[in-house]
């Protein structure tokens, strides 16, 4: 088994006219890589009718509906995170209830509110009640404000995780750019944060430092948008880890934090 814990698909209400082709190409690439399960999200309209990182409730629902349709079309290959904007608390909680009941298995937080903001606590409480992990978009060391988003870094995610110690959190795309070493220091001792290895960065010693900082049981393989870099990291892990540890990163660690049985091949 090989589980991509950080996948994205597109939808017809977004800005890309080739959305269906891109979704199909991701599945084809996944077959070539050997991915048995894409755990994915759709971020609203991807900025077409409301900002990507501050989606309107209507866009949130539209994106989640599109992902549910993909899950129904590919039940053995695609699982879903329910994407929410925590600034709309009532809508976010209703979407979590609706989409988890429909078969989604996790919660996706983008950059709609800083990770340590109390507005995220109702989301954390819901994740605990339903027994699902939270994947949080993270800038690897936020040094300034970014327009159109509430960018968070690992130190802020660590504050949220400390307030919700029974919830598994996933730090998104350690290879997504920025000072990943800062992130590893910030979460080293926060046991309920796992590191998602996705992102386009393939820096020298990155994977070795991840193993040293948080240990193999807290590492999750994924691609994000650039599947070629996910494959490059997988090949490097094959030479870095023992066979047993490689299986943990490929799928066993993910299976341990998502609902039991939800990631069966």
C-alpha positions in Angstrom: 0.0 0.0 0.0 1.0 3.6 -0.6 -1.1 6.4 0.8 -0.8 10.0 -0.4 -2.0 12.0 2.6 -2.0 15.3 0.8 -3.7 15.3 -2.5 -5.7 17.9 -4.4 -8.3 17.7 -7.1 -10.1 20.4 -9.1 -13.8 21.0 -9.8 -15.9 22.5 -12.6 -16.7 25.7 -10.6 -13.0 26.6 -10.4 -10.9 28.6 -12.7 -9.4 25.8 -14.7 -11.1 24.7 -17.9 -9.1 21.5 -17.9 -10.2 20.5 -14.4 -11.4 17.0 -15.5 -8.2 16.3 -17.5 -6.1 17.3 -14.5 -8.0 15.1 -12.2 -7.6 12.2 -14.6 -3.9 12.9 -15.0 -3.4 12.8 -11.2 -5.0 9.4 -11.0 -2.9 8.1 -14.0 0.3 9.4 -12.3 -0.8 7.8 -9.1 -1.1 4.5 -10.8 2.5 4.8 -12.2 3.9 5.7 -8.8 1.9 3.0 -7.1 -0.5 5.1 -5.0 -3.3 3.0 -3.6 -5.2 5.8 -2.0 -5.3 9.6 -2.5 -6.5 11.4 0.6 -7.6 14.7 -1.0 -9.3 18.1 -0.6 -10.8 20.7 -2.9 -10.3 24.3 -1.7 -13.6 25.8 -2.7 -13.6 27.3 -6.1 -9.8 27.7 -6.0 -10.1 31.5 -6.0 -12.6 31.9 -8.8 -15.6 33.3 -6.8 -14.0 33.8 -3.4 -10.4 33.8 -2.2 -8.7 30.4 -2.0 -7.7 30.9 1.6 -10.9 32.6 2.7 -13.6 30.8 0.8 -17.2 31.7 1.1 -19.6 29.2 2.7 -21.1 28.5 -0.7 -17.6 27.8 -2.2 -16.7 25.6 0.7 -19.8 23.5 0.1 -19.3 23.4 -3.6 -15.7 22.1 -3.2 -16.7 19.5 -0.7 -19.6 18.4 -2.9 -17.2 18.0 -5.9 -14.9 15.9 -3.8 -17.8 13.7 -2.6 -18.7 13.1 -6.2 -15.1 12.1 -7.0 -15.1 9.7 -4.0 -18.3 8.1 -5.3 -16.8 7.8 -8.8 -13.5 6.3 -7.4 -14.5 4.6 -4.1 -11.3 2.4 -4.0 -8.9 5.2 -4.8 -10.0 8.6 -3.4 -10.8 9.5 0.2 -11.5 13.0 1.4 -10.8 15.8 3.9 -13.8 18.1 4.5 -12.4 21.6 3.9 -13.8 24.3 6.2 -13.3 28.0 6.8 -13.3 28.4 10.6 -14.4 32.0 10.4 -17.9 30.7 9.7 -18.1 28.5 12.8 -21.7 27.3 12.3 -21.2 26.4 8.7 -17.8 24.8 9.3 -19.3 22.5 12.0 -22.3 21.6 9.8 -20.0 20.8 6.9 -17.8 18.5 9.1 -20.9 16.6 10.3 -22.4 16.4 6.8 -19.2 15.3 5.0 -17.9 12.9 7.5 -21.3 11.2 7.5 -21.0 11.0 3.7 -17.6 9.2 4.0 -14.9 11.7 4.4 -12.2 10.8 6.9 -10.4 14.0 8.0 -10.6 17.8 8.2 -8.6 20.3 6.1 -7.7 23.8 7.3 -6.1 26.1 4.8 -5.0 29.6 5.8 -8.3 31.1 6.7 -7.4 31.8 10.3 -4.1 31.7 12.2 -3.5 28.2 13.6 -3.4 29.3 17.3 -6.6 31.4 17.1 -9.4 30.3 19.5 -11.8 30.2 16.5 -10.1 26.9 15.6 -11.0 25.3 19.0 -14.5 24.2 17.8 -12.9 22.5 14.9 -10.5 20.7 17.2 -13.4 19.7 19.4 -15.2 18.3 16.4 -12.2 16.3 15.3 -11.9 14.7 18.7 -15.6 13.8 18.8 -15.4 12.2 15.4 -12.0 10.7 15.8 -10.4 12.2 12.7 -7.1 14.0 12.0 -6.7 17.6 11.0 -4.4 18.6 8.1 -3.3 22.2 8.5 -1.7 24.3 5.8 1.6 25.6 7.2 4.3 28.1 6.1 7.6 26.7 7.2 8.5 29.7 9.4 6.3 32.6 8.8 8.4 35.8 8.8 5.8 38.3 7.6 2.1 38.8 6.8 0.9 37.5 3.5 -1.9 39.1 1.6 -5.2 37.2 1.3 -4.4 34.6 3.9 -3.8 34.0 7.6 -0.5 32.2 7.2 0.5 30.0 10.1 3.8 28.3 11.0 4.6 25.2 13.0 5.0 27.1 16.3 1.4 28.3 16.0 0.2 24.8 15.1 1.9 23.5 18.1 -0.2 25.8 20.3 -3.4 24.4 18.8 -2.2 20.8 19.1 -1.4 21.4 22.8 -4.9 22.6 23.4 -6.3 19.4 21.7 -3.9 16.7 22.8 -6.2 13.8 21.7 -6.5 15.1 18.1 -3.9 14.0 15.5 -2.7 17.0 13.6 -0.8 16.8 10.3 1.7 19.6 9.5 1.3 20.2 5.8 4.0 20.0 3.2 7.3 20.2 5.1 8.8 20.6 1.6 6.5 23.4 0.7 9.2 26.1 0.9 10.7 28.1 3.8 12.6 27.1 6.8 11.6 23.5 7.4 14.3 23.2 10.1 12.4 25.8 12.1 9.3 23.7 11.8 11.0 20.6 13.0 12.3 22.3 16.1 8.9 23.7 16.9 7.1 20.4 16.9 9.8 18.0 18.0 8.1 17.4 21.4 4.5 17.8 20.3 3.5 14.1 20.0 0.2 14.6 18.3 1.6 16.4 15.3 2.8 14.3 12.3 4.9 15.6 9.4 3.5 15.4 5.9 6.5 15.0 3.6 4.9 16.6 0.6 5.7 19.8 -1.3 8.0 20.7 -4.2 11.1 21.1 -2.0 13.6 18.3 -2.1 16.4 19.9 -0.1 19.5 17.9 0.8 19.2 16.3 4.3 15.5 17.3 4.7 14.3 13.7 5.1 17.1 12.7 7.3 16.4 15.7 9.6 12.7 14.8 9.7 13.6 11.3 10.9 16.0 12.7 13.5 13.6 15.3 14.8 10.3 13.5 15.1 11.0 9.8 14.4 9.6 7.5 11.7 6.2 7.0 13.5 5.3 10.6 12.9 6.2 10.8 9.2 3.5 10.6 6.5 4.2 10.3 2.8 2.4 12.7 0.4 2.7 14.7 -2.8 0.5 17.9 -2.7 0.4 19.4 -6.2 3.8 18.2 -7.5 3.7 14.4 -7.7 7.2 14.1 -9.2 8.8 15.4 -6.0 6.7 13.0 -4.0 8.1 10.2 -6.1 11.7 11.6 -5.6 11.3 11.6 -1.8 9.8 8.0 -1.9 12.9 6.8 -3.8 15.2 8.5 -1.3 13.3 7.0 1.6 13.8 3.5 0.1 17.5 3.9 0.6 17.3 5.7 3.9 14.9 3.5 5.9 14.6 -0.2 6.8 11.9 -2.2 5.1 9.7 -2.0 8.2 10.2 1.7 8.6 9.5 2.4 5.0 6.1 0.6 5.3 5.3 2.8 8.2 5.9 6.0 6.1 4.2 4.5 3.0 0.9 3.7 4.8 1.0 2.3 8.3 1.4 5.6 10.1 -1.5 7.1 8.1 -3.7 4.1 8.9 -3.1 4.6 12.6 -4.4 8.2 12.7 -7.3 8.0 10.3 -10.5 6.1 11.3 -10.0 2.4 11.6 -10.4 0.6 8.2 -11.0 3.8 6.2 -7.8 3.4 4.2 -8.0 -0.2 3.2 -6.7 -1.0 -0.3 
